[in-house]
Amino acid sequence: METLTVVLAGGRSSRLGMPNKPALLIDGASIIDRVVAAAPPGPMVVAGLADGLTRAALVVREDPPFAGPVAGIASGVAAVPEEPTRVVLLLAGDMPFLDQRFLRQLVAHAPAMARDETGRLQFLCAAWPESLLRARLDELGDVTNAPAKRLYDGLDVTVVDAPPGTMHDIDTPEHLESARARILRSGGSTEASGANEPRRHLSGEEGRDAEP
């Protein structure tokens, strides 16, 4: 199944207090390179800034800049020709521990989203049939500063429990230092093991809605 991946890297990184969070290095590799490396094979679009990106990808910018995650998704999808049978994988650009096996599981159950070990839904780690995503964006119209959760309003999706630790993101300096220490302890590996049974999701559950 062909997969188009859209990585969202257009946030202000205000909580971290450093510019362009996805470009920060962890054990010699940028956060955004780690996200891109975890994605399944297929076209890759980065919506936001390309600083720190060394892997092949089409880079676009949400319009206007810093207009939020849904605007980034809309720009990323609009940048490539439509392929109705394809699945679009949405990934936040600040999750250095993503696991490719888990992401393939998401794609196989599209429409689907991840849930972390605390029970929190991850609106920016999700897989959509491309035709459904494009139709949903058309329905929403102006998505400037729209929260990612709005994409899922009224939609029944499959929730897949992520392996522990794979959804950890980088929001604060403490998160960054913890991630660097974790990767050093693991010898540079970010892979996790184990697949989880998908579950149905009823709209209205809480989840992560921030863009890197």
N, C-alpha and C positions, 0 to 999 in steps of 0.2 A: 504494500500500500504506500503510494507516494505521500510524503509528508513535507509540507512547507512550514518552516519554523520562523516565528517572529519573536525576536528578543527585544524586550523593552528596556531602553537605557537612556531615557530622556528626563529623569527626575533631577531635582536640585540637590539631593544628598544633604538636606538641611540638618537632619539629626546627627549625621556623622561629623559634620563640621569640616569636611574636606570636599573639594570640588571633584566631580565626575567619579563617583564611587566605583563603577564597573572597571575603571582603568587601574585601580590599585592592585599591587602585586601581592600574591601569596605564594611563597616558595618559588619565586621566579616567573610565575605565570599570572597574567591579569585575571581578575574575577570574570570579566566578560569572555575571555578566551576559554576559561573553564566551563562556562555555561554553554558556549557554542560547541565545544568538544563533546559535551554530553548528549547533544541532540542527535536524533536518527539521521541517516543520510537523506539528502534532499535539498531543495532550495533553501537558502538562509537569508533572512532580512533582519537587519538591526535598525530599530526605530529609535533614534536619539543620536548620541555622540559616539564617534568611532575611536576615541582615544583608548589606547590599550588593546585594540583589536588587531591581531596579526593573522587571523584565519579568514578564509574567503567568505565574503558576505556582501550583499547589497545594502548600502547604508542610506536611510531616508530620515527625514525629520518630521515630527508632528507639526501641524500647522494650526495655530501659532506654536512656537517652541514653548515647552513646559505646560502644554495644554492638557496633560493628564494621560493616564494609561489607555483609555479607550480611544483617544485621538491618535496615540501611537499605534495602536492596533489597526485603526482605520487607514492610516498612512501606509503601514506595512503591507496590508492586504491589497490596497489600491496600486501598489508599486509593481505588482506582478500580474501577468495575464491570468484570467480566471480558469480554473481547472476544477469542474464541479465534483469530480470523484475523489479529489485530494482531501487530506486531513490537515488542518492548521494547528500546529502546536504553539501555544502561547507561553512564553517564559519570561519571568522577571530577570533582569540582568545582574542581580546581586546575590545569586544563590550558587556558591562555588562547590557545593556538595551534591549536585544533581547526579542521578544515577541513570545511565542510558537504558538499562533493562527495565527500570520502572517507567521511564518515559515511553518506551515501546508499549508497555502495558496500557498506559493512558491512551495512546493513539488507537490501540485495538478496541477500546471501549468508548470511543468518541460518540456523542458528546460526554466528556468526562472531566473531572477536576481532582486535584490531589487534596488529601487531608493529612495534616501532620500528626505527630504522636500526641499532641495536646488536644486534638479534636478540632483544630482550627482549619477551616477551608482555605484553600489557596487559589484565589480567583486568577492569579497570574502564573499558575502552573496547570494548564488545562489544554484539552484537545477538542477541537470542533470540526465537524464536517464543513468543508469550505463553503458549500452552498448555504448551509444554515447560518454560518457566521456572517457572510455577506448580506444575507437577507435581514439578519438581526441588526446589523449596522445601518442598513437602509431604513429600517423601522425607527431607529433611534434618532435619525436626522443629525442635528447639531450635537456633537459629542464633546465639545470643548469643556474641559474640567469635569467631565462625567466620571463618577467612581466606577471601578471595574465591576462592582457588584451589580450595577445597572444592566449589564449585558445579560445577566442570568435571571432577571426578574421574570417569574412565571414559567421558567424553563425547567423541565425535569431532566437532570443529568445524572450520570453515574459517578459516584465518589469512590476513589481508589485510595486506600490508606498507604501512605508513603513509608518506606523503611525509615526507622528512627534516624534522625540527624540529617536526612537528605534535603529537608526543606529549610534548614537553617540559613538565614539571610544575614546581611551585613548592614545594620542600621546605626550602630554606635561604635566609637573607638574600642570599647570593650569587646564587642562582637568581632571586630577585625583582629584584635590580638588573640582572641580565643580561636578563631579560624586558623590563623597562622600556626598557633601551637598545635592544634589538632592535626593539621596536615603534616607537620614535622614529625609528630608522634607516629603517624601512619606510613611514613616513608614516602610521602607525596601522593598517595592514592586517595581518591575521593569516592571510590566505588563502595556501594553497599550491597548486601545480599538479601534475598528473600522477596517473594511476590505475595501480594495480599489480595484477598477476595474483594471484588468491587461491590459497592452498595449503592442503592438509589438515594438520590438527594432531593429533598423537597425545598423549593425556593423559600428564602427567608432565613436560612441559617447564617450565622456570622462567619466572617472569614477575613483574610488579609486582603486589603484593598489598595495598598500603597504601591507606587512605582519607584524604582531605584532613583 
